[in-house]
């Protein structure tokens, strides 16, 4: 297991070029309302420790910007004096390599050796579920930042697990609503053959058929994750003669699919609805090969013009000398939410933290969010729009932000789906 060093940033100064007042107002510290005079106390007080686990070596395109995001939040909070009257926030991070067993081993080490007060992170759905079950057994808070599986907060949800990102169901609902507007009825799907891909296709089908019962699904392709054989897969989709395609491929599989599909004419005259493809993590590597006109969820950071978001982008660029990714925003929001929970709980005791998070509101660069008491899902939404080329690279256009709470089933419905207790 590759171990990442702890993020010890209590003495980190704001990035140069960002004024002190702007730094605090637009930062995680400003969101929390922390004051700078507590800095000396923060240097001496016992740290609040978060054990963070993620697939850094397996999925660096998302997880490295994610790490930059949470590190920025930690630095801002500690530069303003820390939490709970001057305690520094410390993150001890581990790489799970995309392996559930390694993730659980890391969680055990973080609790027993380092005495962390809470767990956070994970990317892949099956890894997130493994850490969630560990948190349930050990009765410790787990803030799942990224795993999208619906089971995490519904069928396998538990008292100690909360999730930040919009789930598979939420993003499928956003895209199914757009697909239902299209004047087509024959659809084919392609998704990686593991829990996330299977759930995404199932939810999209369920929601699209509920809106358009006359729709038919004429083909499915299930390549193994990161092992797409693009030629035969594209050929099989073409032979089914769909009018629309629902794509869930991401990472290294997405460029293969886009390039082979373009060469073989798969996308010509067809509508494509694609989950996550508008995120810079996946759109940027395509450069001028990025598809045009696809309906996608993503993160058009370059055109979001609100004061909190501008402050985040300015601070992120100043600190890391790169543009933000959706992972950057997820990492930043994860640590911001946890910091708010510690402050509102008035301590680090797990039972108090999990109670505090129920219906807890918190501010972020994308606006106010909250965690639902019914299923521990945050109301973080996503941007939905179409892909286009601008200055030789892929972007999102004609987008709108969809509030996560607006696409979730009612609390009384999801409460019945969760295990007792």
C-alpha positions in Angstrom: 0.0 0.0 0.0 1.4 3.4 -1.0 1.2 5.7 2.0 0.7 9.4 1.5 2.1 11.8 4.1 -0.2 13.5 6.5 -1.2 17.0 5.5 0.2 19.2 8.3 -0.6 22.7 7.2 -1.2 24.7 10.4 1.5 27.2 9.5 0.8 27.4 5.8 0.3 31.0 4.6 -2.3 32.1 1.9 -1.0 31.9 -1.6 0.8 35.0 -2.8 -1.3 37.4 -4.8 -4.5 36.7 -2.8 -5.3 39.5 -0.3 -5.8 38.6 3.3 -9.4 39.8 3.5 -10.3 38.2 0.1 -8.5 35.0 1.2 -10.6 34.7 4.4 -13.9 35.8 2.9 -13.8 33.4 0.0 -12.2 30.4 1.8 -13.3 27.5 3.9 -12.2 29.6 6.9 -14.5 32.5 5.8 -17.4 30.0 5.3 -16.9 28.8 8.8 -16.6 32.3 10.2 -13.2 31.6 11.8 -11.0 34.3 13.1 -7.3 34.7 12.6 -6.3 35.6 16.2 -6.6 31.9 17.2 -3.5 31.0 15.2 -1.1 30.8 18.2 -3.6 28.6 20.1 -3.9 26.3 17.0 -0.2 25.7 17.0 -0.2 24.2 20.5 -3.6 22.5 20.8 -4.3 18.9 20.0 -5.1 18.4 16.3 -8.5 17.3 15.0 -7.5 14.3 12.8 -9.3 13.0 9.7 -8.2 9.8 8.1 -8.6 10.1 4.3 -8.5 7.2 1.9 -8.6 7.3 -1.9 -7.5 5.7 -5.1 -4.6 8.1 -5.8 -2.5 5.6 -7.8 -5.4 4.0 -9.6 -7.4 7.1 -10.7 -5.0 10.1 -10.5 -7.0 12.2 -13.0 -9.7 12.7 -10.4 -8.1 12.0 -7.1 -5.0 14.3 -7.4 -7.1 17.4 -8.0 -9.4 16.2 -5.2 -6.4 16.0 -2.9 -5.4 19.5 -3.9 -8.9 20.7 -3.1 -9.0 19.3 0.4 -5.5 20.4 1.1 -6.5 24.0 0.2 -9.4 23.8 2.6 -7.2 22.5 5.4 -4.6 25.3 4.8 -7.3 28.0 4.8 -8.9 26.7 8.0 -5.6 26.4 9.8 -4.3 29.8 8.6 -7.4 31.3 10.2 -6.9 29.6 13.5 -8.2 26.1 13.3 -11.4 24.7 14.8 -13.0 24.5 18.2 -11.2 27.5 19.6 -7.8 26.9 18.1 -7.3 23.2 17.3 -5.5 22.6 14.0 -7.1 20.4 11.4 -4.9 17.5 10.2 -5.6 15.0 7.4 -3.7 11.7 7.3 -4.1 10.3 3.8 -3.7 6.8 2.4 -3.8 5.3 -1.1 -6.2 2.3 -1.4 -5.1 1.4 -4.9 -8.7 0.8 -5.9 -8.8 -2.2 -3.6 -11.6 -2.6 -1.0 -9.3 -4.8 1.2 -6.5 -2.2 1.2 -9.0 0.5 2.0 -10.3 -1.3 5.1 -6.7 -2.1 6.2 -5.9 1.6 5.8 -9.0 2.6 7.8 -8.1 0.2 10.6 -4.5 1.6 10.7 -5.8 5.2 10.7 -8.0 4.5 13.7 -5.8 2.4 15.8 -2.4 3.9 15.1 -3.2 7.5 14.4 -6.4 7.9 16.5 -8.3 9.8 13.7 -11.6 11.3 14.8 -13.4 10.6 11.4 -12.8 8.9 8.1 -13.3 10.5 4.6 -12.8 9.9 0.9 -12.9 6.9 -1.5 -13.8 7.0 -5.2 -14.8 3.6 -6.5 -18.3 2.4 -5.4 -17.2 -1.0 -4.1 -14.4 0.6 -2.1 -16.7 3.1 -0.6 -19.1 0.4 0.4 -16.3 -1.5 2.1 -15.2 1.5 4.1 -18.8 2.4 5.0 -19.4 -1.1 6.5 -16.1 -0.7 8.4 -17.3 2.6 9.8 -20.6 1.0 10.8 -18.8 -1.7 12.7 -16.4 0.7 14.4 -19.1 3.4 15.0 -17.0 6.2 13.5 -18.1 8.9 11.0 -17.3 8.3 7.4 -17.8 11.1 4.9 -17.9 9.4 1.5 -16.7 12.1 -0.8 -17.1 10.5 -4.3 -18.5 6.9 -4.5 -21.7 7.3 -6.5 -23.5 4.0 -5.7 -27.0 4.4 -4.5 -26.6 1.5 -2.1 -24.2 3.7 0.0 -27.0 5.8 1.3 -30.0 3.6 0.6 -30.0 -0.2 0.7 -26.7 -0.4 2.5 -26.8 2.9 4.3 -25.9 3.2 7.9 -25.9 5.7 10.8 -22.2 6.6 10.4 -22.0 7.2 6.6 -22.7 10.4 4.8 -22.1 11.2 1.1 -21.2 14.5 -0.5 -21.4 14.0 -4.3 -24.7 13.5 -6.2 -25.4 9.8 -6.4 -25.9 7.6 -9.5 -29.6 8.0 -9.2 -29.4 11.8 -9.0 -27.2 12.2 -12.0 -29.2 9.6 -14.0 -32.4 11.5 -13.1 -30.8 14.7 -14.4 -29.9 13.1 -17.7 -33.1 11.0 -18.1 -35.1 14.3 -17.9 -33.1 15.7 -20.8 -33.3 12.4 -22.8 -37.1 12.3 -22.4 -37.3 15.6 -24.3 -35.6 14.1 -27.4 -37.9 12.9 -30.3 -36.4 9.4 -30.3 -37.4 6.0 -28.9 -34.6 3.5 -29.7 -31.7 3.6 -27.2 -28.5 1.6 -26.6 -26.3 1.7 -23.5 -22.6 1.3 -22.8 -21.2 1.2 -19.3 -18.3 -0.4 -17.3 -19.3 -3.7 -15.9 -19.2 -3.0 -12.2 -21.6 -1.6 -9.6 -21.5 2.0 -10.7 -22.0 1.3 -14.4 -24.7 -1.3 -13.7 -26.6 1.0 -11.4 -26.3 4.0 -13.8 -27.8 2.1 -16.7 -30.6 0.6 -14.5 -31.5 4.0 -13.1 -31.5 5.7 -16.5 -33.7 3.0 -18.0 -36.1 3.1 -15.1 -36.4 6.9 -15.1 -36.6 7.3 -18.9 -39.2 4.6 -19.2 -41.3 6.2 -16.5 -41.3 9.4 -18.5 -41.5 7.8 -21.9 -43.1 4.3 -21.8 -42.8 3.9 -25.6 -39.0 3.9 -25.4 -37.1 0.7 -26.1 -33.6 -0.3 -25.3 -32.2 -2.3 -28.2 -28.6 -3.0 -27.1 -26.3 -3.0 -24.1 -22.5 -3.2 -24.0 -20.6 -4.0 -20.7 -16.8 -3.7 -21.1 -14.7 -4.5 -18.1 -13.6 -1.3 -16.3 -10.6 0.2 -18.2 -10.5 -2.7 -20.6 -12.6 -1.5 -23.4 -12.1 -3.3 -26.8 -13.4 -0.3 -28.7 -13.7 -1.8 -32.2 -16.0 -4.7 -31.6 -18.0 -2.7 -29.0 -18.7 0.2 -31.4 -19.6 -2.3 -34.1 -22.1 -4.0 -31.9 -23.7 -0.8 -31.0 -24.0 0.3 -34.6 -25.6 -3.0 -35.7 -28.4 -2.4 -33.2 -29.3 0.9 -35.0 -30.2 3.0 -32.0 -31.3 6.6 -32.3 -29.7 7.5 -29.0 -26.8 6.3 -26.8 -26.4 6.4 -23.1 -22.8 6.3 -22.1 -21.3 5.7 -18.7 -17.6 5.1 -19.7 -15.0 7.4 -18.1 -11.3 7.5 -17.5 -9.1 5.7 -20.0 -12.1 4.1 -21.7 -13.7 7.3 -22.8 -11.1 8.5 -25.3 -11.0 5.0 -26.9 -14.8 5.1 -27.3 -14.9 8.6 -28.6 -12.1 8.0 -31.2 -13.4 4.6 -32.4 -17.0 5.9 -32.5 -16.0 8.9 -34.6 -14.0 6.8 -37.0 -16.8 4.3 -37.5 -19.5 7.0 -37.7 -21.3 5.8 -34.6 -22.3 9.2 -33.4 -23.4 10.6 -36.8 -27.1 11.5 -36.6 -27.4 10.1 -33.1 -28.1 11.7 -29.8 -25.6 10.9 -27.1 -26.3 11.3 -23.3 -23.2 10.8 -21.2 -22.7 10.7 -17.5 -19.7 12.7 -16.1 -18.2 13.5 -19.6 -18.5 17.3 -19.1 -16.1 17.1 -16.1 -12.6 18.6 -16.9 -11.0 15.4 -15.7 -12.4 13.5 -18.7 -13.0 16.3 -21.2 -9.6 17.9 -21.1 -7.6 14.9 -22.2 -9.7 14.7 -25.4 -8.5 18.2 -26.4 -9.7 19.0 -29.9 -11.1 15.4 -30.2 -13.8 16.2 -27.7 -17.3 15.3 -29.0 -19.7 18.1 -29.8 -23.4 18.1 -28.9 -23.4 15.4 -26.3 -25.8 16.0 -23.3 -23.6 15.6 -20.2 -23.2 16.2 -16.5 -20.0 18.1 -15.7 -18.3 21.2 -14.3 -18.1 24.3 -16.5 -15.9 26.2 -13.9 -14.8 28.6 -16.6 -18.3 30.1 -17.0 -19.6 30.0 -13.4 -19.7 33.6 -12.4 -20.7 33.8 -8.7 -18.6 35.5 -6.0 -18.0 32.4 -3.9 -17.0 30.3 -6.9 -14.7 33.1 -8.2 -13.0 33.2 -4.8 -12.5 29.5 -4.8 -11.1 29.5 -8.4 -8.7 32.3 -7.6 -7.4 30.7 -4.4 -7.1 27.3 -6.1 -5.2 28.7 -9.1 -2.9 30.7 -6.8 -2.1 27.7 -4.7 -1.7 25.0 -7.3 -0.9 26.9 -10.5 -3.6 25.0 -12.4 -7.3 25.3 -13.2 -9.8 23.5 -10.9 -11.4 20.1 -11.7 -14.6 18.7 -10.3 -12.4 16.7 -8.0 -11.0 19.9 -6.7 -14.4 21.1 -5.8 -15.4 17.8 -4.2 -12.3 17.7 -2.1 -12.8 21.3 -0.9 -16.4 20.7 -0.1 -15.7 17.5 1.8 -13.3 19.1 4.2 -15.5 22.2 4.5 -18.5 20.1 5.4 -16.6 18.1 8.0 -15.1 21.3 9.5 -18.6 22.8 9.9 -19.7 19.5 11.6 -16.9 19.6 14.1 -17.7 23.2 14.9 -21.4 22.7 15.3 -20.9 19.5 17.3 -18.6 21.3 19.6 -16.2 18.3 19.6 -15.0 15.2 17.9 -17.3 12.5 19.5 -18.7 10.3 16.7 -22.2 10.0 18.0 -22.5 13.7 18.3 -21.0 14.3 14.9 -23.5 11.9 13.1 -26.4 13.6 14.8 -25.1 17.1 14.0 -24.9 16.2 10.3 -28.6 15.4 10.0 -30.1 18.3 8.1 -26.9 20.3 8.6 -26.5 23.3 6.2 -23.1 24.5 5.1 -21.8 27.0 2.6 -19.6 26.1 -0.4 -18.2 27.7 -3.5 -21.2 26.4 -5.4 -23.7 27.8 -2.9 -25.5 26.5 0.3 -25.8 22.7 0.6 -27.2 20.4 3.3 -27.3 16.7 4.3 -30.7 15.1 4.4 -31.5 13.4 7.7 -33.5 10.7 5.9 -30.6 9.2 3.9 -27.5 11.1 4.7 -27.2 12.3 1.1 -26.0 15.9 0.5 -28.0 18.2 -1.8 -24.9 18.9 -3.9 -26.1 19.0 -7.5 -24.4 19.0 -10.9 -24.3 21.1 -14.1 -26.1 19.7 -17.1 -25.4 20.9 -20.6 -24.0 20.0 -24.0 -20.4 19.6 -25.1 -18.7 21.9 -27.6 -15.3 22.9 -28.8 -13.8 26.3 -27.8 -10.3 27.4 -28.6 -9.4 23.8 -29.6 -10.6 22.1 -26.4 -13.8 20.6 -25.0 -16.2 22.7 -22.9 -19.8 22.7 -21.7 -22.3 25.1 -23.2 -26.0 25.8 -22.7 -25.7 24.4 -19.2 -27.8 24.8 -16.1 -27.1 23.9 -12.5 -29.5 21.2 -11.2 -30.0 21.3 -7.4 -29.4 17.8 -6.0 -32.3 18.0 -3.7 -34.7 18.5 -6.6 -34.0 15.1 -8.1 -34.0 13.0 -4.9 -37.0 10.8 -3.9 -38.9 12.1 -0.9 -37.5 11.4 2.6 -40.4 9.1 3.5 -39.6 6.9 0.5 -35.9 6.5 1.0 -36.3 6.0 4.7 -38.1 2.8 3.9 -35.2 1.6 1.7 -32.6 2.0 4.4 -31.8 -0.8 6.9 -33.2 -0.3 10.4 -30.9 1.5 12.7 
